[in-house]
Amino acid sequence: IALDPNVGASAEVIDLATRIKGAQDPEVAQMTEWLTAAGQPVAMDTAEGHDMSSMEGMMTAEQMDAMAEMMNDEFNRRWLEMMIAHHEGAITQSETVKANGSNADVLALADQIITAQQGEITEMQALLQG
């Protein structure tokens, strides 16, 4: 959403969103490859009430819709707040993987995610403080 020119995100938010997308796209591709190789489903089963928004840091469809209606400073603030929560959720999930996992490649990716997203949280907090 932050990369949509209609929301009027600040140059700092656009830059950060671009960097986040660039960092996360290869991570998602790697995890997708692992799931495919293991014969596991790539998409989460949303049947029977399994809603991804129940996962820590995931936005609901309503929150996404509301944010898409925001512009300029209001959008920047809300996007930063939601992305901080999203990153905190990813860090929690990565810590769970580290505590319970045994695959060296998966553990290395978890470490990478924790380091990168903690740095981005610090940057987002600084942007919120102005």
All heavy atoms as an XYZ file, in Angstrom:
968
protein
N       0.839     -1.190      0.000
C       0.000      0.000      0.000
C       0.880      1.248      0.000
O       0.552      2.225     -0.643
C      -0.967      0.008      1.212
C      -1.942     -1.169      1.136
C      -1.731      1.306      1.273
C      -2.822     -1.309      2.356
N       1.986      1.211      0.728
C       2.845      2.390      0.837
C       3.441      2.790     -0.508
O       3.801      3.950     -0.703
C       3.957      2.146      1.852
N       3.535      1.845     -1.433
C       4.111      2.138     -2.745
C       3.074      2.645     -3.748
O       3.425      3.010     -4.862
C       4.837      0.902     -3.282
C       5.982      0.409     -2.387
C       6.609     -0.843     -2.969
C       7.027      1.491     -2.173
N       1.810      2.701     -3.338
C       0.748      3.236     -4.182
C       0.854      4.767     -4.156
O       0.714      5.381     -3.099
C      -0.610      2.784     -3.649
C      -1.792      3.324     -4.438
O      -1.616      4.242     -5.275
O      -2.904      2.824     -4.210
N       1.092      5.400     -5.294
C       1.253      6.857     -5.300
C       0.018      7.614     -4.828
O       0.120      8.778     -4.419
C       1.582      7.193     -6.761
C       1.279      5.982     -7.551
C       1.231      4.814     -6.623
N      -1.138      6.984     -4.823
C      -2.372      7.663     -4.414
C      -2.448      7.922     -2.914
O      -3.249      8.748     -2.484
C      -3.592      6.859     -4.863
C      -3.694      6.805     -6.374
O      -3.440      7.787     -7.058
N      -4.038      5.643     -6.897
N      -1.649      7.213     -2.093
C      -1.730      7.429     -0.647
C      -0.842      8.571     -0.177
O      -0.971      9.020      0.954
C      -1.423      6.140      0.163
C      -2.407      5.034     -0.173
C       0.006      5.697     -0.009
N       0.050      9.025     -1.024
C       0.888     10.164     -0.664
C       1.871      9.871      0.453
O       2.146     10.736      1.282
N       2.401      8.657      0.484
C       3.390      8.321      1.512
C       4.620      9.211      1.357
O       4.963      9.638      0.247
C       3.791      6.846      1.387
N       5.272      9.453      2.471
C       6.479     10.288      2.448
C       7.611      9.563      1.724
O       7.581      8.337      1.562
C       6.916     10.610      3.879
O       7.379      9.428      4.524
N       8.604     10.324      1.313
C       9.774      9.734      0.643
C      10.451      8.712      1.549
O      10.913      7.663      1.070
C      10.754     10.834      0.241
N      10.494      8.983      2.856
C      11.118      8.059      3.801
C      10.341      6.746      3.888
O      10.937      5.667      3.935
C      11.229      8.686      5.205
C      12.137      9.879      5.283
C      11.462     11.199      4.908
O      10.250     11.208      4.617
O      12.166     12.223      4.898
N       9.017      6.819      3.920
C       8.186      5.612      3.986
C       8.294      4.832      2.679
O       8.422      3.608      2.698
C       6.716      5.969      4.329
C       5.778      4.795      4.062
C       6.614      6.401      5.796
N       8.279      5.518      1.554
C       8.421      4.843      0.256
C       9.767      4.126      0.180
O       9.840      2.973     -0.255
C       8.241      5.839     -0.906
C       6.785      6.308     -0.966
C       8.669      5.211     -2.230
C       6.545      7.465     -1.908
N      10.829      4.802      0.606
C      12.161      4.188      0.595
C      12.194      2.946      1.477
O      12.677      1.890      1.069
C      13.213      5.202      1.054
C      14.587      4.590      1.159
O      15.129      4.113      0.137
O      15.134      4.567      2.293
N      11.657      3.071      2.689
C      11.645      1.942      3.617
C      10.790      0.798      3.067
O      11.212     -0.369      3.103
C      11.136      2.388      4.986
C      11.042      1.307      6.058
C      12.402      0.659      6.314
C      10.475      1.889      7.339
N       9.613      1.102      2.543
C       8.738      0.063      1.992
C       9.411     -0.657      0.828
O       9.307     -1.883      0.700
C       7.409      0.665      1.539
N      10.123      0.071      0.011
C      10.845     -0.519     -1.116
C      11.935     -1.461     -0.623
O      12.100     -2.570     -1.138
C      11.440      0.588     -2.008
O      10.376      1.423     -2.484
C      12.206      0.003     -3.185
N      12.677     -1.029      0.395
C      13.732     -1.878      0.949
C      13.170     -3.111      1.643
O      13.717     -4.203      1.521
C      14.616     -1.077      1.910
C      15.524     -0.086      1.174
C      16.484      0.637      2.092
N      15.797      1.691      2.832
C      15.740      1.778      4.157
N      16.326      0.896      4.926
N      15.089      2.777      4.742
N      12.064     -2.959      2.355
C      11.422     -4.107      3.025
C      10.968     -5.118      1.972
O      11.226     -6.316      2.109
C      10.237     -3.649      3.902
C      10.757     -2.916      5.145
C       9.367     -4.841      4.305
C       9.678     -2.223      5.961
N      10.311     -4.636      0.928
C       9.857     -5.534     -0.138
C      11.048     -6.245     -0.771
O      11.011     -7.463     -0.994
C       9.070     -4.759     -1.188
C       8.504     -5.637     -2.296
C       7.630     -4.842     -3.234
C       7.045     -5.610     -4.379
N       7.389     -6.972     -4.586
N      12.114     -5.523     -1.022
C      13.305     -6.117     -1.625
C      13.957     -7.167     -0.750
O      14.497     -8.165     -1.243
N      13.887     -6.988      0.554
C      14.468     -7.957      1.487
C      13.558     -9.163      1.691
O      14.036    -10.296      1.798
C      14.750     -7.282      2.831
N      12.247     -8.926      1.740
C      11.328    -10.011      2.059
C      10.981    -10.886      0.862
O      10.689    -12.071      1.041
C      10.062     -9.456      2.716
C      10.338     -8.935      4.109
C       9.099     -8.466      4.833
O       7.988     -8.581      4.341
N       9.292     -7.929      6.028
N      11.021    -10.346     -0.334
C      10.696    -11.162     -1.515
C      11.594    -12.401     -1.607
O      11.084    -13.509     -1.786
C      10.775    -10.332     -2.798
C       9.556     -9.431     -3.005
O       8.567     -9.551     -2.247
O       9.605     -8.602     -3.938
N      12.930    -12.279     -1.459
C      13.775    -13.482     -1.506
C      13.525    -14.435     -0.331
O      13.629    -15.657     -0.484
C      15.206    -12.948     -1.478
C      15.117    -11.510     -1.801
C      13.737    -11.061     -1.424
N      13.183    -13.892      0.847
C      12.878    -14.747      1.995
C      11.630    -15.582      1.725
O      11.617    -16.785      1.991
C      12.669    -13.887      3.256
C      13.909    -13.173      3.731
C      13.629    -12.116      4.793
O      12.456    -11.845      5.114
O      14.609    -11.552      5.295
N      10.608    -14.942      1.182
C       9.371    -15.655      0.852
C       9.649    -16.706     -0.220
O       9.157    -17.841     -0.126
C       8.265    -14.666      0.412
C       7.067    -15.395     -0.156
C       7.863    -13.771      1.577
N      10.436    -16.348     -1.215
C      10.772    -17.304     -2.280
C      11.506    -18.510     -1.706
O      11.223    -19.652     -2.084
C      11.610    -16.619     -3.361
N      12.427    -18.272     -0.777
C      13.175    -19.373     -0.164
C      12.255    -20.280      0.639
O      12.306    -21.504      0.516
C      14.293    -18.841      0.737
C      15.108    -19.933      1.415
C      15.882    -20.773      0.423
O      16.780    -20.285     -0.221
N      15.523    -22.034      0.288
N      11.380    -19.689      1.444
C      10.466    -20.494      2.248
C       9.487    -21.269      1.366
O       9.166    -22.423      1.653
C       9.728    -19.611      3.258
C      10.643    -19.112      4.377
S       9.778    -18.146      5.642
C       9.708    -16.540      4.866
N       9.033    -20.642      0.279
C       8.148    -21.315     -0.672
C       8.856    -22.514     -1.291
O       8.269    -23.599     -1.413
C       7.690    -20.323     -1.763
O       6.961    -19.267     -1.127
C       6.811    -21.004     -2.792
N      10.113    -22.326     -1.647
C      10.899    -23.420     -2.224
C      11.037    -24.578     -1.233
O      10.892    -25.743     -1.606
C      12.281    -22.893     -2.617
C      13.145    -23.873     -3.363
C      14.475    -23.248     -3.766
O      14.453    -22.175     -4.384
O      15.518    -23.846     -3.443
N      11.302    -24.269      0.026
C      11.423    -25.318      1.048
C      10.114    -26.079      1.209
O      10.106    -27.304      1.322
C      11.855    -24.729      2.383
C      13.280    -24.251      2.444
C      14.331    -24.680      1.678
C      13.806    -23.257      3.310
N      15.472    -24.005      2.018
C      15.178    -23.133      3.028
C      13.261    -22.459      4.305
C      16.017    -22.244      3.704
C      14.087    -21.572      4.976
C      15.451    -21.467      4.681
N       8.995    -25.349      1.276
C       7.698    -26.006      1.431
C       7.393    -26.897      0.230
O       6.924    -28.027      0.391
C       6.584    -24.965      1.610
C       6.552    -24.259      2.955
C       5.601    -23.066      2.902
C       6.162    -25.209      4.066
N       7.648    -26.395     -0.955
C       7.394    -27.169     -2.172
C       8.245    -28.433     -2.188
O       7.744    -29.527     -2.478
C       7.668    -26.303     -3.416
O       6.809    -25.154     -3.370
C       7.413    -27.075     -4.695
N       9.529    -28.297     -1.850
C      10.434    -29.453     -1.834
C       9.994    -30.494     -0.808
O      10.192    -31.696     -1.011
C      11.859    -28.998     -1.549
N       9.389    -30.045      0.282
C       8.935    -30.961      1.336
C       7.530    -31.494      1.057
O       6.982    -32.248      1.871
C       8.969    -30.251      2.689
N       6.927    -31.077     -0.063
C       5.586    -31.539     -0.396
C       4.507    -30.937      0.484
O       3.433    -31.513      0.650
N       4.781    -29.771      1.042
C       3.829    -29.096      1.929
C       3.093    -28.009      1.167
O       3.615    -27.443      0.210
C       4.575    -28.480      3.120
C       5.269    -29.489      4.006
C       4.280    -30.439      4.653
O       3.261    -30.018      5.192
N       4.579    -31.732      4.593
N       1.875    -27.678      1.612
C       1.146    -26.601      0.939
C       1.841    -25.264      1.151
O       2.392    -25.001      2.231
C      -0.228    -26.613      1.605
C      -0.037    -27.333      2.894
C       1.130    -28.266      2.713
N       1.847    -24.456      0.113
C       2.490    -23.149      0.192
C       1.546    -22.135      0.829
O       1.960    -21.333      1.654
C       2.953    -22.686     -1.203
C       3.469    -21.266     -1.170
C       4.019    -23.637     -1.737
N       0.275    -22.179      0.472
C      -0.707    -21.244      1.015
C      -1.308    -21.818      2.286
O      -1.529    -23.023      2.402
C      -1.802    -20.978     -0.002
N      -1.588    -20.935      3.238
C      -2.221    -21.347      4.480
C      -3.681    -21.675      4.200
O      -4.359    -20.962      3.458
C      -2.123    -20.227      5.508
C      -2.651    -20.581      6.862
S      -2.261    -19.248      8.024
C      -3.335    -19.663      9.356
N      -4.177    -22.764      4.790
C      -5.572    -23.158      4.646
C      -6.437    -22.197      5.448
O      -6.344    -22.140      6.670
C      -5.758    -24.595      5.145
C      -7.191    -25.082      5.024
O      -8.028    -24.375      4.429
O      -7.461    -26.180      5.535
N      -7.258    -21.421      4.752
C      -8.116    -20.455      5.442
C      -9.527    -20.994      5.664
O     -10.395    -20.262      6.098
C      -8.177    -19.130      4.655
O      -8.646    -19.401      3.331
C      -6.815    -18.455      4.606
N      -9.729    -22.277      5.379
C     -11.030    -22.898      5.620
C     -11.256    -23.054      7.120
O     -10.325    -22.998      7.912
C     -11.086    -24.258      4.936
N     -12.476    -23.225      7.482
C     -12.862    -23.477      8.875
C     -12.339    -22.413      9.832
O     -11.896    -22.700     10.939
C     -12.395    -24.862      9.314
C     -13.030    -25.977      8.498
C     -12.587    -27.349      8.951
O     -12.250    -27.514     10.139
O     -12.594    -28.257      8.102
N     -12.363    -21.150      9.383
C     -12.026    -20.055     10.281
C     -10.544    -19.815     10.498
O     -10.178    -19.020     11.353
N      -9.669    -20.467      9.763
C      -8.238    -20.196      9.895
C      -7.926    -18.899      9.169
O      -7.804    -18.856      7.956
C      -7.409    -21.350      9.327
C      -7.542    -22.601     10.104
N      -8.166    -23.715      9.599
C      -7.151    -22.925     11.361
C      -8.150    -24.666     10.508
N      -7.547    -24.210     11.578
N      -7.811    -17.838      9.934
C      -7.600    -16.496      9.397
C      -6.197    -16.053      9.765
O      -5.815    -16.061     10.929
C      -8.649    -15.566     10.005
C      -8.536    -14.147      9.519
O      -7.682    -13.853      8.655
O      -9.308    -13.313     10.014
N      -5.410    -15.660      8.766
C      -4.027    -15.254      9.030
C      -3.957    -14.038      9.947
O      -2.952    -13.819     10.611
C      -3.294    -14.978      7.720
C      -2.931    -16.251      6.989
S      -2.021    -16.002      5.455
C      -0.764    -14.835      5.898
N      -5.023    -13.241     10.008
C      -4.980    -12.049     10.855
C      -4.920    -12.408     12.333
O      -4.622    -11.556     13.158
C      -6.179    -11.137     10.578
O      -7.377    -11.753     10.974
N      -5.152    -13.676     12.667
C      -5.042    -14.087     14.064
C      -3.582    -14.296     14.464
O      -3.275    -14.413     15.649
C      -5.847    -15.368     14.311
O      -5.276    -16.450     13.572
N      -2.687    -14.338     13.479
C      -1.261    -14.481     13.772
C      -0.719    -13.133     14.242
O      -1.118    -12.083     13.732
C      -0.509    -14.945     12.525
C      -0.935    -16.322     12.046
S      -0.275    -16.751     10.421
C       1.472    -16.671     10.696
N       0.162    -13.164     15.208
C       0.716    -11.942     15.770
C       1.302    -11.050     14.681
O       2.104    -11.483     13.874
C       1.793    -12.275     16.795
C       2.341    -11.062     17.508
C       3.345    -11.405     18.584
O       3.395    -12.555     19.032
O       4.088    -10.509     18.970
N       0.849     -9.791     14.664
C       1.383     -8.817     13.734
C       0.721     -8.771     12.375
O       1.058     -7.934     11.547
N      -0.241     -9.662     12.136
C      -0.913     -9.673     10.836
C      -2.113     -8.730     10.875
O      -2.880     -8.725     11.835
C      -1.370    -11.087     10.469
C      -0.225    -12.052     10.244
S       0.859    -11.606      8.874
C      -0.188    -11.965      7.496
N      -2.257     -7.941      9.829
C      -3.367     -7.004      9.729
C      -4.626     -7.729      9.265
O      -4.548     -8.672      8.491
C      -3.030     -5.901      8.729
C      -1.899     -5.011      9.184
S      -1.419     -3.813      7.909
C      -2.899     -2.858      7.739
N      -5.757     -7.264      9.735
C      -7.028     -7.785      9.249
C      -7.349     -7.123      7.908
O      -6.780     -6.074      7.559
C      -8.171     -7.484     10.237
O      -8.351     -6.059     10.300
C      -7.886     -8.041     11.628
N      -8.275     -7.713      7.177
C      -8.718     -7.114      5.916
C      -9.307     -5.735      6.167
O      -9.099     -4.801      5.381
C      -9.740     -8.031      5.244
N     -10.008     -5.578      7.282
C     -10.603     -4.285      7.615
C      -9.530     -3.237      7.860
O      -9.670     -2.078      7.443
C     -11.517     -4.413      8.851
C     -12.755     -5.243      8.613
C     -12.504     -6.764      8.683
O     -11.461     -7.215      9.214
O     -13.360     -7.502      8.173
N      -8.453     -3.619      8.549
C      -7.364     -2.673      8.788
C      -6.690     -2.264      7.476
O      -6.352     -1.095      7.280
C      -6.323     -3.273      9.737
C      -6.807     -3.386     11.165
C      -5.841     -4.184     12.032
O      -5.369     -5.251     11.649
N      -5.544     -3.630     13.205
N      -6.499     -3.234      6.586
C      -5.896     -2.939      5.282
C      -6.786     -1.991      4.495
O      -6.301     -1.023      3.903
C      -5.674     -4.230      4.497
C      -4.630     -5.144      5.079
S      -2.962     -4.573      4.808
C      -2.753     -4.970      3.088
N      -8.092     -2.256      4.492
C      -9.028     -1.396      3.770
C      -9.025      0.019      4.337
O      -9.017      0.998      3.588
C     -10.450     -1.965      3.818
C     -10.598     -3.237      2.997
O      -9.722     -3.525      2.147
O     -11.602     -3.954      3.218
N      -9.023      0.121      5.670
C      -9.021      1.441      6.309
C      -7.735      2.193      5.974
O      -7.774      3.399      5.688
C      -9.181      1.302      7.823
N      -6.621      1.503      5.993
C      -5.349      2.153      5.710
C      -5.289      2.607      4.251
O      -4.725      3.654      3.948
C      -4.177      1.239      6.044
C      -2.883      2.002      6.132
S      -1.557      1.113      6.945
C      -1.435     -0.329      5.948
N      -5.901      1.857      3.351
C      -5.909      2.224      1.934
C      -6.688      3.519      1.692
O      -6.486      4.189      0.680
C      -6.492      1.083      1.101
N      -7.550      3.889      2.640
C      -8.330      5.123      2.522
C      -7.593      6.326      3.104
O      -8.010      7.466      2.912
C      -9.677      4.956      3.231
C     -10.551      3.866      2.639
C     -10.973      4.172      1.215
O     -11.287      5.340      0.917
O     -10.961      3.236      0.385
N      -6.502      6.082      3.825
C      -5.750      7.166      4.458
C      -4.775      7.779      3.462
O      -4.396      7.152      2.484
C      -4.983      6.640      5.669
C      -5.857      6.102      6.759
S      -4.857      5.357      8.078
C      -6.143      4.648      9.071
N      -4.342      8.987      3.780
C      -3.373      9.664      2.911
C      -2.371     10.451      3.749
O      -2.629     10.774      4.908
C      -4.095     10.623      1.960
C      -5.014      9.932      0.960
S      -5.694     11.086     -0.215
C      -4.216     11.517     -1.124
N      -1.238     10.720      3.140
C      -0.213     11.620      3.652
C       0.224     11.255      5.075
O       0.547     10.112      5.334
C      -0.683     13.068      3.525
C      -1.055     13.406      2.095
O      -0.348     13.059      1.163
N      -2.189     14.072      1.907
N       0.237     12.224      5.981
C       0.767     11.988      7.331
C      -0.015     10.925      8.090
O       0.566     10.121      8.823
C       0.796     13.288      8.141
C       1.832     14.273      7.639
O       2.765     13.843      6.908
O       1.719     15.468      7.962
N      -1.348     10.924      7.935
C      -2.163      9.910      8.614
C      -1.771      8.516      8.122
O      -1.608      7.587      8.912
C      -3.647     10.154      8.362
C      -4.545      9.130      9.038
C      -6.015      9.290      8.679
O      -6.340      9.828      7.595
O      -6.848      8.844      9.502
N      -1.605      8.377      6.802
C      -1.179      7.096      6.247
C       0.200      6.721      6.766
O       0.409      5.585      7.200
C      -1.150      7.123      4.711
C      -0.554      5.862      4.147
C      -1.345      4.735      3.979
C       0.796      5.778      3.847
C      -0.791      3.548      3.510
C       1.357      4.607      3.378
C       0.560      3.488      3.202
N       1.151      7.636      6.711
C       2.522      7.345      7.155
C       2.538      6.815      8.584
O       3.169      5.799      8.877
C       3.397      8.598      7.076
C       3.669      9.044      5.668
O       3.698      8.254      4.733
N       3.870     10.343      5.501
N       1.842      7.514      9.476
C       1.816      7.118     10.885
C       1.219      5.730     11.056
O       1.794      4.860     11.703
C       1.033      8.146     11.720
C       0.967      7.807     13.217
C       0.013      8.741     13.975
N      -1.296      8.888     13.371
C      -2.261      7.954     13.415
N      -2.059      6.811     14.009
N      -3.437      8.182     12.850
N       0.077      5.503     10.433
C      -0.599      4.208     10.608
C       0.200      3.084      9.968
O       0.288      1.992     10.529
C      -2.020      4.273     10.016
C      -2.837      3.060     10.371
C      -3.095      3.037     11.867
N      -3.867      1.860     12.196
C      -3.630      1.091     13.246
N      -2.673      1.378     14.093
N      -4.372      0.040     13.467
N       0.795      3.318      8.795
C       1.604      2.297      8.136
C       2.802      1.932      9.011
O       3.091      0.750      9.195
C       2.070      2.789      6.761
C       2.810      1.747      5.991
C       2.269      0.760      5.218
C       4.229      1.557      5.929
N       3.271     -0.030      4.679
C       4.477      0.448      5.104
C       5.313      2.223      6.495
C       5.756     -0.012      4.817
C       6.595      1.777      6.217
C       6.805      0.664      5.391
N       3.463      2.934      9.562
C       4.611      2.659     10.432
C       4.189      1.872     11.665
O       4.852      0.909     12.051
C       5.308      3.971     10.828
C       6.045      4.678      9.689
C       6.377      6.116     10.095
C       7.308      3.913      9.296
N       3.086      2.250     12.281
C       2.597      1.526     13.465
C       2.270      0.069     13.126
O       2.639     -0.841     13.873
C       1.355      2.213     14.036
C       1.627      3.561     14.653
C       0.363      4.355     14.962
O      -0.742      3.975     14.512
O       0.499      5.387     15.653
N       1.577     -0.145     12.019
C       1.201     -1.498     11.633
C       2.423     -2.328     11.230
O       2.497     -3.523     11.529
C       0.178     -1.463     10.488
C      -1.153     -0.816     10.863
S      -2.010     -1.607     12.252
C      -2.405     -3.176     11.538
N       3.375     -1.710     10.563
C       4.567     -2.446     10.153
C       5.448     -2.797     11.356
O       6.077     -3.849     11.367
C       5.356     -1.657      9.110
C       4.705     -1.681      7.731
S       4.431     -3.349      7.064
C       6.112     -3.887      6.824
N       5.473     -1.945     12.355
C       6.209     -2.294     13.574
C       5.583     -3.536     14.191
O       6.291     -4.492     14.548
C       6.235     -1.110     14.564
C       7.169      0.001     14.033
C       6.680     -1.580     15.961
C       7.081      1.305     14.808
N       4.264     -3.558     14.317
C       3.574     -4.733     14.878
C       3.818     -5.965     14.013
O       4.054     -7.064     14.535
C       2.076     -4.456     15.005
N       3.786     -5.790     12.691
C       4.020     -6.897     11.766
C       5.440     -7.451     11.940
O       5.638     -8.667     12.006
C       3.802     -6.398     10.337
C       3.924     -7.450      9.298
N       2.975     -8.433      9.114
C       4.885     -7.676      8.380
C       3.348     -9.218      8.123
N       4.502     -8.778      7.657
N       6.406     -6.568     12.026
C       7.796     -6.996     12.214
C       7.985     -7.678     13.575
O       8.718     -8.664     13.679
C       8.738     -5.800     12.091
C       9.107     -5.439     10.681
N       8.232     -5.506      9.627
C      10.276     -5.003     10.173
C       8.847     -5.129      8.521
N      10.100     -4.807      8.822
N       7.351     -7.145     14.601
C       7.447     -7.782     15.924
C       6.891     -9.196     15.871
O       7.439    -10.115     16.487
C       6.729     -6.935     16.977
C       7.489     -5.660     17.311
C       6.715     -4.690     18.181
O       5.458     -4.816     18.298
O       7.350     -3.766     18.741
N       5.797     -9.398     15.121
C       5.231    -10.734     14.947
C       6.203    -11.660     14.233
O       6.357    -12.831     14.600
N       6.876    -11.146     13.211
C       7.857    -11.956     12.477
C       9.036    -12.335     13.366
O       9.557    -13.456     13.287
C       8.340    -11.203     11.244
N       9.449    -11.422     14.217
C      10.542    -11.719     15.145
C      10.107    -12.806     16.124
O      10.862    -13.756     16.383
C      11.007    -10.436     15.874
C      11.742     -9.525     14.884
C      11.900    -10.778     17.071
C      12.051     -8.142     15.420
N       8.900    -12.706     16.656
C       8.383    -13.730     17.570
C       8.335    -15.088     16.879
O       8.755    -16.102     17.456
C       6.980    -13.335     18.079
O       7.090    -12.112     18.809
C       6.389    -14.418     18.967
N       7.839    -15.122     15.641
C       7.776    -16.381     14.900
C       9.180    -16.932     14.639
O       9.408    -18.142     14.749
C       7.027    -16.182     13.584
C       5.553    -15.926     13.780
C       4.848    -15.543     12.491
O       5.432    -15.552     11.419
N       3.582    -15.187     12.611
N      10.116    -16.057     14.323
C      11.497    -16.494     14.072
C      12.141    -17.029     15.344
O      12.895    -18.001     15.304
C      12.325    -15.338     13.505
O      11.841    -14.970     12.227
N      11.837    -16.416     16.473
C      12.366    -16.914     17.753
C      11.784    -18.282     18.073
O      12.491    -19.152     18.611
C      12.081    -15.905     18.863
C      12.949    -14.657     18.736
C      12.556    -13.521     19.663
O      11.420    -13.530     20.215
O      13.373    -12.596     19.825
N      10.519    -18.511     17.737
C       9.900    -19.825     17.921
C      10.601    -20.859     17.051
O      10.884    -21.979     17.503
C       8.394    -19.769     17.594
O       7.767    -18.834     18.483
C       7.738    -21.133     17.725
N      10.886    -20.497     15.817
C      11.613    -21.395     14.907
C      12.977    -21.736     15.493
O      13.400    -22.898     15.500
C      11.759    -20.757     13.506
C      12.795    -21.485     12.667
C      10.410    -20.737     12.801
N      13.663    -20.734     16.010
C      14.992    -20.979     16.588
C      14.916    -21.893     17.807
O      15.789    -22.730     18.013
C      15.652    -19.656     16.954
C      16.118    -18.872     15.738
C      16.808    -17.595     16.129
C      17.946    -17.936     17.041
N      19.054    -17.095     17.104
N      13.871    -21.734     18.598
C      13.728    -22.546     19.809
C      13.357    -23.991     19.490
O      13.723    -24.904     20.245
C      12.668    -21.935     20.728
N      12.660    -24.213     18.382
C      12.130    -25.539     18.092
C      12.703    -26.184     16.838
O      12.451    -27.360     16.586
C      10.602    -25.465     17.946
C       9.940    -24.974     19.204
O      10.239    -25.436     20.289
N       9.060    -23.997     19.070
N      13.443    -25.431     16.050
C      13.914    -25.937     14.773
C      15.258    -26.636     14.866
O      15.981    -26.511     15.846
N      15.573    -27.361     13.792
C      16.865    -28.050     13.760
C      17.562    -27.914     12.408
O      18.749    -28.196     12.304
C      16.680    -29.539     14.079
O      15.807    -30.142     13.137
N      16.858    -27.459     11.375
C      17.450    -27.304     10.059
C      18.341    -26.065     10.055
O      17.881    -24.956     10.322
C      16.344    -27.190      9.003
C      16.885    -27.039      7.605
O      17.490    -26.025      7.283
N      16.638    -28.039      6.773
N      19.603    -26.250      9.728
C      20.566    -25.153      9.780
C      20.185    -23.997      8.855
O      20.352    -22.821      9.219
C      21.963    -25.668      9.449
N      19.675    -24.309      7.670
C      19.288    -23.256      6.731
C      18.099    -22.447      7.264
O      18.065    -21.218      7.144
C      18.943    -23.853      5.370
C      20.152    -24.435      4.652
O      21.287    -23.958      4.882
O      19.954    -25.380      3.864
N      17.146    -23.142      7.847
C      15.968    -22.470      8.405
C      16.377    -21.608      9.605
O      15.927    -20.469      9.749
C      14.879    -23.495      8.794
C      13.727    -22.824      9.514
C      14.389    -24.242      7.562
N      17.247    -22.129     10.445
C      17.724    -21.367     11.605
C      18.495    -20.130     11.167
O      18.363    -19.057     11.775
C      18.574    -22.249     12.510
C      17.838    -23.422     13.169
C      18.823    -24.315     13.924
C      16.734    -22.934     14.089
N      19.279    -20.256     10.109
C      20.036    -19.111      9.593
C      19.090    -18.040      9.057
O      19.300    -16.834      9.280
C      21.006    -19.563      8.504
N      18.035    -18.470      8.363
C      17.054    -17.503      7.866
C      16.341    -16.825      9.033
O      16.112    -15.615      8.997
C      16.044    -18.168      6.935
C      14.978    -17.237      6.352
C      15.598    -16.083      5.564
C      14.006    -18.030      5.475
N      16.017    -17.571     10.069
C      15.375    -16.979     11.250
C      16.270    -15.900     11.866
O      15.794    -14.820     12.213
C      15.035    -18.063     12.270
N      17.561    -16.188     11.978
C      18.503    -15.187     12.499
C      18.531    -13.945     11.612
O      18.538    -12.816     12.099
C      19.921    -15.770     12.582
C      20.142    -16.634     13.806
O      19.466    -16.418     14.838
O      21.006    -17.528     13.741
N      18.558    -14.176     10.313
C      18.588    -13.073      9.342
C      17.341    -12.205      9.476
O      17.425    -10.972      9.462
C      18.695    -13.653      7.936
C      18.630    -12.647      6.816
C      18.626    -13.340      5.456
O      19.280    -14.348      5.250
N      17.865    -12.794      4.529
N      16.189    -12.844      9.617
C      14.931    -12.115      9.752
C      14.928    -11.293     11.037
O      14.547    -10.116     11.039
C      13.729    -13.082      9.689
C      13.575    -13.620      8.259
C      12.438    -12.419     10.184
C      12.599    -14.777      8.124
N      15.362    -11.885     12.133
C      15.386    -11.168     13.412
C      16.266     -9.930     13.311
O      15.865     -8.825     13.703
C      15.857    -12.102     14.547
C      14.784    -13.156     14.843
C      16.202    -11.300     15.808
C      15.252    -14.296     15.737
N      17.459    -10.085     12.777
C      18.396     -8.966     12.681
C      17.849     -7.861     11.776
O      17.835     -6.682     12.156
C      19.755     -9.458     12.152
O      20.275    -10.423     13.068
C      20.737     -8.318     11.996
N      17.381     -8.238     10.590
C      16.902     -7.242      9.630
C      15.662     -6.519     10.147
O      15.578     -5.280     10.078
C      16.598     -7.912      8.295
N      14.731     -7.281     10.693
C      13.481     -6.647     11.093
C      13.632     -5.825     12.365
O      12.949     -4.814     12.526
C      12.365     -7.689     11.163
C      12.135     -8.240      9.760
C      10.764     -8.780      9.505
O       9.862     -8.677     10.323
N      10.585     -9.361      8.341
N      14.543     -6.207     13.240
C      14.791     -5.364     14.415
C      15.383     -4.031     13.978
O      15.002     -2.975     14.497
C      15.708     -6.065     15.417
C      15.857     -5.290     16.716
C      14.531     -4.999     17.397
O      13.795     -5.904     17.756
N      14.202     -3.730     17.571
N      16.286     -4.068     13.010
C      16.839     -2.822     12.478
C      15.773     -1.946     11.843
O      15.767     -0.717     12.019
N      14.849     -2.569     11.119
C      13.768     -1.808     10.496
C      12.803     -1.257     11.537
O      12.292     -0.136     11.380
C      13.042     -2.683      9.471
C      13.901     -2.972      8.257
C      13.418     -4.122      7.383
O      12.424     -4.792      7.732
O      14.069     -4.343      6.339
N      12.566     -1.988     12.606
C      11.717     -1.474     13.694
C      12.344     -0.219     14.282
O      11.655      0.786     14.502
C      11.493     -2.542     14.787
C      10.542     -3.631     14.282
C      10.941     -1.905     16.076
C      10.428     -4.842     15.203
N      13.636     -0.263     14.521
C      14.333      0.916     15.066
C      14.182      2.104     14.131
O      13.909      3.225     14.569
C      15.821      0.566     15.301
O      15.895     -0.513     16.233
C      16.593      1.771     15.827
N      14.327      1.860     12.830
C      14.171      2.923     11.852
C      12.744      3.462     11.840
O      12.522      4.681     11.785
C      14.556      2.403     10.468
C      14.510      3.440      9.381
C      14.976      2.942      8.027
O      15.483      1.802      7.918
O      14.822      3.702      7.061
N      11.758      2.572     11.906
C      10.363      3.006     11.899
C      10.014      3.794     13.151
O       9.283      4.803     13.088
C       9.424      1.808     11.719
C       9.474      1.231     10.317
S       8.308     -0.115     10.034
C       9.216     -1.511     10.704
N      10.538      3.381     14.297
C      10.290      4.107     15.538
C      10.868      5.515     15.439
O      10.243      6.487     15.889
C      10.867      3.352     16.728
C      10.084      2.108     17.060
C      10.782      1.201     18.062
O      12.005      1.169     18.154
N       9.980      0.427     18.795
N      12.047      5.653     14.836
C      12.660      6.974     14.659
C      11.810      7.831     13.731
O      11.638      9.043     13.984
C      14.086      6.826     14.117
N      11.256      7.259     12.663
C      10.402      8.021     11.767
C       9.127      8.488     12.475
O       8.654      9.611     12.245
C      10.039      7.182     10.537
C      11.162      6.962      9.537
C      10.739      5.949      8.464
C      11.596      8.271      8.891
N       8.588      7.644     13.340
C       7.387      8.044     14.101
C       7.678      9.202     15.047
O       6.828     10.049     15.281
C       6.842      6.853     14.897
C       5.978      5.865     14.131
C       5.658      4.655     14.993
C       4.698      6.520     13.635
N       8.891      9.211     15.591
C       9.257     10.271     16.534
C       9.611     11.577     15.826
O       9.702     12.610     16.469
C      10.406      9.804     17.417
C      10.003      8.666     18.344
C      11.174      8.084     19.103
O      12.304      8.527     18.981
N      10.904      7.050     19.892
N       9.784     11.479     14.515
C      10.055     12.682     13.723
C      11.473     13.057     13.805
O      12.053     13.998     13.641
